Amino acid sequence: MNWITSYVRPKINSMLGRREVPENLWIKCPDTGEMVFHRDLEENKWVIPQSGHHMKMPAKARLKDLFDGGIYEALPQPKVAQDPLKFRDSKKYIDRLRDSRAKTELEDTIVAGLGLVHGVKLVAVVHEFNFIGGSLGMAAGEAIVKAFERAIAEKCPLVIFPASGGARMQEGILSLMQLPRTTVAVNMLKEAGLPYIVVLTNPTTGGVTASYAMLGDIHMAEPGAEIGFAGKRVIEQTLREKLPDGFQTSEYLLEHGMVDMVVRRHDLPETLARVLKILMKKPAEAAKREETAQVSVLPLAARA
């Protein structure tokens, strides 16, 4: 079958002038089953137009959408040891890394940038869930710490968009050590008197939830995002009880005081800027003047 798929079919298609059609041209809404053309979905910020379901958004696309004009300085990805435990399960860890890098065109799960959001300078950190489930490993932990250090150096707030299944099992204890490291980085930012905002996206689970994802000054969440430590099925098996409908969703956590606000993706940039101006005691006029004055702080800014 592999020989037919890999050799015979492409040969026939080339002889007949056929072109391979990408499999992801149409995306199915998980809520309604509606099929949406991929370009329409991208133009609508990966939100299903009819149902409003928030699909996973690529990390680079999120940064481009967040910053004014899509312009920001991409923070460098720190270099760390690759596959320190020589881990192998059904597949070598080094092979998983190679495949994820080819699929996402990223070095690891964390992408960070410095730019202006409605005139407010900030550092944004985003998890790429398509890179091994957005899991937290040594490279991700180091990138997050460096992003906090850059925010402190720039004297600006930091906003993080977690989307993760938790710690990266292929790195064992070295992955778990990133939880206290990132927690220390959060405390450093707060000691500098700078705001830290967390925007919880789908899904935010495991060790990420147990560390920096729940330490923000303000916790926002996208609609319908799954947020929690253990999965719903594991909790039900442990308690031997049926959990309420909507358990661990953004709306459920908002109702029970774990989240401060649920914000549609279209409204996030404006909401973040408004909240940050309040936290930093900046009137709208001052923030507008700052936008003009601080363009020079982004000499390496590049359009994503």
Sequence and secondary structure as in RCSB ss.txt:
>XXXX:A:sequence
MNWITSYVRPKINSMLGRREVPENLWIKCPDTGEMVFHRDLEENKWVIPQSGHHMKMPAKARLKDLFDGGIYEAL
PQPKVAQDPLKFRDSKKYIDRLRDSRAKTELEDTIVAGLGLVHGVKLVAVVHEFNFIGGSLGMAAGEAIVKAFER
AIAEKCPLVIFPASGGARMQEGILSLMQLPRTTVAVNMLKEAGLPYIVVLTNPTTGGVTASYAMLGDIHMAEPGA
EIGFAGKRVIEQTLREKLPDGFQTSEYLLEHGMVDMVVRRHDLPETLARVLKILMKKPAEAAKREETAQVSVLPL
AARA
>XXXX:A:secstr
 HHIIIIIHHHHHHHHT     TTSEEE TTT  EEEHHHHHHTTTB TTT  B    HHHHHHHHSGGGEEEE 
      SSTT  BSSSBHHHHHHHHHHHH SSSSEEEEEEEETTEEEEEEEE TTTGGG B HHHHHHHHHHHHH
HHHHT  EEEE  B SB GGGHHHHHTHHHHHHHHHHHHHHTT  EEEEE S B HHHHTTGGG  SEEEE TT 
BB SS HHHHHHHHTS   TTTTBHHHHHHTTS SEE  GGGHHHHHHHHHHHHTT  HHHHHHHHHHTGGG TT
 EE 
